[in-house]
Amino acid sequence: MSVMRRVVKAGEDRARMARERQLAAAAEAEEKAEEKAAQES
């Protein structure tokens, strides 16, 4: 594998991990908001 290809792949992996972390954080925030709403009602 060429060095260039490896660099591109590493960048894609990093971007994917960042996206997954963002999705996980958003899902967690949503759950907390739902719990809060359930407690208030």
CHARMM-style PDB file with segment names, atoms N, HN, CA, C and O in Angstrom:
ATOM      1  N   MET     1       0.865  -1.201   0.000  1.00  0.00      PROA
ATOM      2  CA  MET     1       0.000   0.000   0.000  1.00  0.00      PROA
ATOM      3  C   MET     1       0.891   1.236   0.000  1.00  0.00      PROA
ATOM      4  O   MET     1       1.873   1.308   0.739  1.00  0.00      PROA
ATOM      5  N   SER     2       0.545   2.184  -0.817  1.00  0.00      PROA
ATOM      6  HN  SER     2      -0.252   2.126  -1.418  1.00  0.00      PROA
ATOM      7  CA  SER     2       1.356   3.397  -0.867  1.00  0.00      PROA
ATOM      8  C   SER     2       1.139   4.237   0.387  1.00  0.00      PROA
ATOM      9  O   SER     2       0.120   4.124   1.069  1.00  0.00      PROA
ATOM     10  N   VAL     3       2.122   5.078   0.670  1.00  0.00      PROA
ATOM     11  HN  VAL     3       2.950   5.170   0.116  1.00  0.00      PROA
ATOM     12  CA  VAL     3       2.046   5.938   1.852  1.00  0.00      PROA
ATOM     13  C   VAL     3       0.833   6.845   1.759  1.00  0.00      PROA
ATOM     14  O   VAL     3       0.120   7.046   2.742  1.00  0.00      PROA
ATOM     15  N   MET     4       0.601   7.399   0.562  1.00  0.00      PROA
ATOM     16  HN  MET     4       1.181   7.237  -0.236  1.00  0.00      PROA
ATOM     17  CA  MET     4      -0.524   8.311   0.349  1.00  0.00      PROA
ATOM     18  C   MET     4      -1.840   7.634   0.716  1.00  0.00      PROA
ATOM     19  O   MET     4      -2.685   8.206   1.404  1.00  0.00      PROA
ATOM     20  N   ARG     5      -1.989   6.407   0.240  1.00  0.00      PROA
ATOM     21  HN  ARG     5      -1.303   5.942  -0.319  1.00  0.00      PROA
ATOM     22  CA  ARG     5      -3.225   5.643   0.484  1.00  0.00      PROA
ATOM     23  C   ARG     5      -3.419   5.425   1.990  1.00  0.00      PROA
ATOM     24  O   ARG     5      -4.528   5.518   2.515  1.00  0.00      PROA
ATOM     25  N   ARG     6      -2.294   5.131   2.667  1.00  0.00      PROA
ATOM     26  HN  ARG     6      -1.393   5.055   2.241  1.00  0.00      PROA
ATOM     27  CA  ARG     6      -2.384   4.871   4.100  1.00  0.00      PROA
ATOM     28  C   ARG     6      -2.820   6.136   4.850  1.00  0.00      PROA
ATOM     29  O   ARG     6      -3.608   6.070   5.793  1.00  0.00      PROA
ATOM     30  N   VAL     7      -2.302   7.268   4.422  1.00  0.00      PROA
ATOM     31  HN  VAL     7      -1.661   7.322   3.656  1.00  0.00      PROA
ATOM     32  CA  VAL     7      -2.653   8.542   5.058  1.00  0.00      PROA
ATOM     33  C   VAL     7      -4.139   8.838   4.846  1.00  0.00      PROA
ATOM     34  O   VAL     7      -4.837   9.263   5.767  1.00  0.00      PROA
ATOM     35  N   VAL     8      -4.606   8.607   3.623  1.00  0.00      PROA
ATOM     36  HN  VAL     8      -4.038   8.262   2.875  1.00  0.00      PROA
ATOM     37  CA  VAL     8      -6.021   8.843   3.318  1.00  0.00      PROA
ATOM     38  C   VAL     8      -6.895   7.933   4.165  1.00  0.00      PROA
ATOM     39  O   VAL     8      -7.913   8.365   4.707  1.00  0.00      PROA
ATOM     40  N   LYS     9      -6.492   6.657   4.280  1.00  0.00      PROA
ATOM     41  HN  LYS     9      -5.666   6.305   3.840  1.00  0.00      PROA
ATOM     42  CA  LYS     9      -7.277   5.703   5.052  1.00  0.00      PROA
ATOM     43  C   LYS     9      -7.323   6.107   6.527  1.00  0.00      PROA
ATOM     44  O   LYS     9      -8.376   6.022   7.159  1.00  0.00      PROA
ATOM     45  N   ALA    10      -6.206   6.538   7.067  1.00  0.00      PROA
ATOM     46  HN  ALA    10      -5.351   6.607   6.553  1.00  0.00      PROA
ATOM     47  CA  ALA    10      -6.157   6.960   8.470  1.00  0.00      PROA
ATOM     48  C   ALA    10      -7.097   8.144   8.683  1.00  0.00      PROA
ATOM     49  O   ALA    10      -7.777   8.216   9.706  1.00  0.00      PROA
ATOM     50  N   GLY    11      -7.141   9.061   7.738  1.00  0.00      PROA
ATOM     51  HN  GLY    11      -6.589   9.002   6.906  1.00  0.00      PROA
ATOM     52  CA  GLY    11      -8.028  10.220   7.833  1.00  0.00      PROA
ATOM     53  C   GLY    11      -9.485   9.795   7.806  1.00  0.00      PROA
ATOM     54  O   GLY    11     -10.308  10.336   8.543  1.00  0.00      PROA
ATOM     55  N   GLU    12      -9.807   8.814   6.948  1.00  0.00      PROA
ATOM     56  HN  GLU    12      -9.138   8.374   6.349  1.00  0.00      PROA
ATOM     57  CA  GLU    12     -11.190   8.326   6.862  1.00  0.00      PROA
ATOM     58  C   GLU    12     -11.595   7.642   8.163  1.00  0.00      PROA
ATOM     59  O   GLU    12     -12.706   7.835   8.655  1.00  0.00      PROA
ATOM     60  N   ASP    13     -10.681   6.835   8.721  1.00  0.00      PROA
ATOM     61  HN  ASP    13      -9.777   6.678   8.321  1.00  0.00      PROA
ATOM     62  CA  ASP    13     -10.979   6.145   9.980  1.00  0.00      PROA
ATOM     63  C   ASP    13     -11.235   7.157  11.084  1.00  0.00      PROA
ATOM     64  O   ASP    13     -12.163   6.999  11.878  1.00  0.00      PROA
ATOM     65  N   ARG    14     -10.405   8.204  11.132  1.00  0.00      PROA
ATOM     66  HN  ARG    14      -9.652   8.332  10.486  1.00  0.00      PROA
ATOM     67  CA  ARG    14     -10.566   9.225  12.165  1.00  0.00      PROA
ATOM     68  C   ARG    14     -11.895   9.939  12.012  1.00  0.00      PROA
ATOM     69  O   ARG    14     -12.587  10.203  12.995  1.00  0.00      PROA
ATOM     70  N   ALA    15     -12.246  10.251  10.770  1.00  0.00      PROA
ATOM     71  HN  ALA    15     -11.684  10.036   9.972  1.00  0.00      PROA
ATOM     72  CA  ALA    15     -13.506  10.953  10.513  1.00  0.00      PROA
ATOM     73  C   ALA    15     -14.691  10.075  10.912  1.00  0.00      PROA
ATOM     74  O   ALA    15     -15.670  10.564  11.476  1.00  0.00      PROA
ATOM     75  N   ARG    16     -14.597   8.770  10.616  1.00  0.00      PROA
ATOM     76  HN  ARG    16     -13.801   8.373  10.158  1.00  0.00      PROA
ATOM     77  CA  ARG    16     -15.686   7.864  10.956  1.00  0.00      PROA
ATOM     78  C   ARG    16     -15.831   7.756  12.477  1.00  0.00      PROA
ATOM     79  O   ARG    16     -16.946   7.764  12.998  1.00  0.00      PROA
ATOM     80  N   MET    17     -14.714   7.657  13.178  1.00  0.00      PROA
ATOM     81  HN  MET    17     -13.809   7.650  12.754  1.00  0.00      PROA
ATOM     82  CA  MET    17     -14.776   7.562  14.631  1.00  0.00      PROA
ATOM     83  C   MET    17     -15.374   8.822  15.234  1.00  0.00      PROA
ATOM     84  O   MET    17     -16.155   8.751  16.182  1.00  0.00      PROA
ATOM     85  N   ALA    18     -15.009   9.972  14.688  1.00  0.00      PROA
ATOM     86  HN  ALA    18     -14.374  10.030  13.918  1.00  0.00      PROA
ATOM     87  CA  ALA    18     -15.550  11.237  15.202  1.00  0.00      PROA
ATOM     88  C   ALA    18     -17.057  11.292  14.979  1.00  0.00      PROA
ATOM     89  O   ALA    18     -17.804  11.741  15.848  1.00  0.00      PROA
ATOM     90  N   ARG    19     -17.508  10.823  13.784  1.00  0.00      PROA
ATOM     91  HN  ARG    19     -16.901  10.458  13.078  1.00  0.00      PROA
ATOM     92  CA  ARG    19     -18.941  10.821  13.479  1.00  0.00      PROA
ATOM     93  C   ARG    19     -19.684   9.889  14.436  1.00  0.00      PROA
ATOM     94  O   ARG    19     -20.755  10.230  14.939  1.00  0.00      PROA
ATOM     95  N   GLU    20     -19.105   8.703  14.684  1.00  0.00      PROA
ATOM     96  HN  GLU    20     -18.235   8.426  14.275  1.00  0.00      PROA
ATOM     97  CA  GLU    20     -19.762   7.749  15.584  1.00  0.00      PROA
ATOM     98  C   GLU    20     -19.840   8.303  17.001  1.00  0.00      PROA
ATOM     99  O   GLU    20     -20.841   8.113  17.692  1.00  0.00      PROA
ATOM    100  N   ARG    21     -18.774   8.993  17.436  1.00  0.00      PROA
ATOM    101  HN  ARG    21     -17.961   9.147  16.875  1.00  0.00      PROA
ATOM    102  CA  ARG    21     -18.787   9.593  18.776  1.00  0.00      PROA
ATOM    103  C   ARG    21     -19.865  10.648  18.859  1.00  0.00      PROA
ATOM    104  O   ARG    21     -20.559  10.760  19.869  1.00  0.00      PROA
ATOM    105  N   GLN    22     -20.010  11.438  17.775  1.00  0.00      PROA
ATOM    106  HN  GLN    22     -19.446  11.347  16.954  1.00  0.00      PROA
ATOM    107  CA  GLN    22     -21.029  12.488  17.737  1.00  0.00      PROA
ATOM    108  C   GLN    22     -22.428  11.875  17.837  1.00  0.00      PROA
ATOM    109  O   GLN    22     -23.278  12.367  18.579  1.00  0.00      PROA
ATOM    110  N   LEU    23     -22.653  10.811  17.093  1.00  0.00      PROA
ATOM    111  HN  LEU    23     -21.962  10.412  16.490  1.00  0.00      PROA
ATOM    112  CA  LEU    23     -23.959  10.142  17.109  1.00  0.00      PROA
ATOM    113  C   LEU    23     -24.245   9.581  18.498  1.00  0.00      PROA
ATOM    114  O   LEU    23     -25.362   9.697  19.001  1.00  0.00      PROA
ATOM    115  N   ALA    24     -23.231   8.971  19.119  1.00  0.00      PROA
ATOM    116  HN  ALA    24     -22.323   8.877  18.711  1.00  0.00      PROA
ATOM    117  CA  ALA    24     -23.410   8.393  20.454  1.00  0.00      PROA
ATOM    118  C   ALA    24     -23.745   9.500  21.450  1.00  0.00      PROA
ATOM    119  O   ALA    24     -24.622   9.329  22.296  1.00  0.00      PROA
ATOM    120  N   ALA    25     -23.059  10.620  21.356  1.00  0.00      PROA
ATOM    121  HN  ALA    25     -22.346  10.760  20.669  1.00  0.00      PROA
ATOM    122  CA  ALA    25     -23.306  11.734  22.276  1.00  0.00      PROA
ATOM    123  C   ALA    25     -24.713  12.289  22.072  1.00  0.00      PROA
ATOM    124  O   ALA    25     -25.398  12.624  23.039  1.00  0.00      PROA
ATOM    125  N   ALA    26     -25.140  12.384  20.821  1.00  0.00      PROA
ATOM    126  HN  ALA    26     -24.584  12.112  20.036  1.00  0.00      PROA
ATOM    127  CA  ALA    26     -26.473  12.905  20.527  1.00  0.00      PROA
ATOM    128  C   ALA    26     -27.542  11.957  21.071  1.00  0.00      PROA
ATOM    129  O   ALA    26     -28.540  12.408  21.632  1.00  0.00      PROA
ATOM    130  N   ALA    27     -27.342  10.657  20.911  1.00  0.00      PROA
ATOM    131  HN  ALA    27     -26.531  10.290  20.455  1.00  0.00      PROA
ATOM    132  CA  ALA    27     -28.306   9.669  21.410  1.00  0.00      PROA
ATOM    133  C   ALA    27     -28.385   9.744  22.928  1.00  0.00      PROA
ATOM    134  O   ALA    27     -29.464   9.634  23.510  1.00  0.00      PROA
ATOM    135  N   GLU    28     -27.227   9.932  23.567  1.00  0.00      PROA
ATOM    136  HN  GLU    28     -26.350  10.021  23.094  1.00  0.00      PROA
ATOM    137  CA  GLU    28     -27.191  10.013  25.023  1.00  0.00      PROA
ATOM    138  C   GLU    28     -27.938  11.249  25.512  1.00  0.00      PROA
ATOM    139  O   GLU    28     -28.694  11.182  26.481  1.00  0.00      PROA
ATOM    140  N   ALA    29     -27.724  12.369  24.842  1.00  0.00      PROA
ATOM    141  HN  ALA    29     -27.109  12.423  24.054  1.00  0.00      PROA
ATOM    142  CA  ALA    29     -28.396  13.611  25.229  1.00  0.00      PROA
ATOM    143  C   ALA    29     -29.905  13.463  25.055  1.00  0.00      PROA
ATOM    144  O   ALA    29     -30.690  13.957  25.865  1.00  0.00      PROA
ATOM    145  N   GLU    30     -30.295  12.777  23.986  1.00  0.00      PROA
ATOM    146  HN  GLU    30     -29.657  12.376  23.328  1.00  0.00      PROA
ATOM    147  CA  GLU    30     -31.720  12.568  23.719  1.00  0.00      PROA
ATOM    148  C   GLU    30     -32.355  11.727  24.826  1.00  0.00      PROA
ATOM    149  O   GLU    30     -33.457  12.023  25.290  1.00  0.00      PROA
ATOM    150  N   GLU    31     -31.639  10.666  25.245  1.00  0.00      PROA
ATOM    151  HN  GLU    31     -30.744  10.426  24.868  1.00  0.00      PROA
ATOM    152  CA  GLU    31     -32.155   9.809  26.318  1.00  0.00      PROA
ATOM    153  C   GLU    31     -32.324  10.604  27.606  1.00  0.00      PROA
ATOM    154  O   GLU    31     -33.334  10.473  28.298  1.00  0.00      PROA
ATOM    155  N   LYS    32     -31.325  11.432  27.924  1.00  0.00      PROA
ATOM    156  HN  LYS    32     -30.505  11.538  27.362  1.00  0.00      PROA
ATOM    157  CA  LYS    32     -31.410  12.234  29.151  1.00  0.00      PROA
ATOM    158  C   LYS    32     -32.604  13.175  29.092  1.00  0.00      PROA
ATOM    159  O   LYS    32     -33.305  13.358  30.087  1.00  0.00      PROA
ATOM    160  N   ALA    33     -32.837  13.775  27.921  1.00  0.00      PROA
ATOM    161  HN  ALA    33     -32.268  13.627  27.113  1.00  0.00      PROA
ATOM    162  CA  ALA    33     -33.957  14.704  27.765  1.00  0.00      PROA
ATOM    163  C   ALA    33     -35.280  13.960  27.941  1.00  0.00      PROA
ATOM    164  O   ALA    33     -36.211  14.478  28.557  1.00  0.00      PROA
ATOM    165  N   GLU    34     -35.359  12.741  27.395  1.00  0.00      PROA
ATOM    166  HN  GLU    34     -34.603  12.320  26.894  1.00  0.00      PROA
ATOM    167  CA  GLU    34     -36.587  11.954  27.535  1.00  0.00      PROA
ATOM    168  C   GLU    34     -36.833  11.572  28.995  1.00  0.00      PROA
ATOM    169  O   GLU    34     -37.967  11.613  29.472  1.00  0.00      PROA
ATOM    170  N   GLU    35     -35.752  11.197  29.702  1.00  0.00      PROA
ATOM    171  HN  GLU    35     -34.831  11.163  29.314  1.00  0.00      PROA
ATOM    172  CA  GLU    35     -35.903  10.840  31.120  1.00  0.00      PROA
ATOM    173  C   GLU    35     -36.402  12.042  31.912  1.00  0.00      PROA
ATOM    174  O   GLU    35     -37.278  11.923  32.769  1.00  0.00      PROA
ATOM    175  N   LYS    36     -35.823  13.210  31.605  1.00  0.00      PROA
ATOM    176  HN  LYS    36     -35.112  13.307  30.909  1.00  0.00      PROA
ATOM    177  CA  LYS    36     -36.214  14.424  32.310  1.00  0.00      PROA
ATOM    178  C   LYS    36     -37.697  14.723  32.052  1.00  0.00      PROA
ATOM    179  O   LYS    36     -38.434  15.079  32.972  1.00  0.00      PROA
ATOM    180  N   ALA    37     -38.120  14.575  30.807  1.00  0.00      PROA
ATOM    181  HN  ALA    37     -37.522  14.286  30.060  1.00  0.00      PROA
ATOM    182  CA  ALA    37     -39.513  14.835  30.454  1.00  0.00      PROA
ATOM    183  C   ALA    37     -40.437  13.838  31.156  1.00  0.00      PROA
ATOM    184  O   ALA    37     -41.530  14.198  31.592  1.00  0.00      PROA
ATOM    185  N   ALA    38     -39.999  12.604  31.259  1.00  0.00      PROA
ATOM    186  HN  ALA    38     -39.111  12.312  30.905  1.00  0.00      PROA
ATOM    187  CA  ALA    38     -40.813  11.575  31.911  1.00  0.00      PROA
ATOM    188  C   ALA    38     -40.961  11.870  33.401  1.00  0.00      PROA
ATOM    189  O   ALA    38     -42.023  11.645  33.981  1.00  0.00      PROA
ATOM    190  N   GLN    39     -39.903  12.368  34.013  1.00  0.00      PROA
ATOM    191  HN  GLN    39     -39.040  12.551  33.543  1.00  0.00      PROA
ATOM    192  CA  GLN    39     -39.956  12.686  35.442  1.00  0.00      PROA
ATOM    193  C   GLN    39     -40.879  13.868  35.710  1.00  0.00      PROA
ATOM    194  O   GLN    39     -41.575  13.904  36.725  1.00  0.00      PROA
ATOM    195  N   GLU    40     -40.881  14.829  34.798  1.00  0.00      PROA
ATOM    196  HN  GLU    40     -40.316  14.800  33.974  1.00  0.00      PROA
ATOM    197  CA  GLU    40     -41.679  16.042  35.007  1.00  0.00      PROA
ATOM    198  C   GLU    40     -43.174  15.792  34.849  1.00  0.00      PROA
ATOM    199  O   GLU    40     -43.986  16.438  35.511  1.00  0.00      PROA
ATOM    200  N   SER    41     -43.539  14.857  33.974  1.00  0.00      PROA
ATOM    201  HN  SER    41     -42.879  14.333  33.437  1.00  0.00      PROA
ATOM    202  CA  SER    41     -44.966  14.628  33.726  1.00  0.00      PROA
ATOM    203  C   SER    41     -45.619  13.818  34.838  1.00  0.00      PROA
ATOM    204  OT1 SER    41     -46.816  13.540  34.778  1.00  0.00      PROA
TER     205      SER     41
END
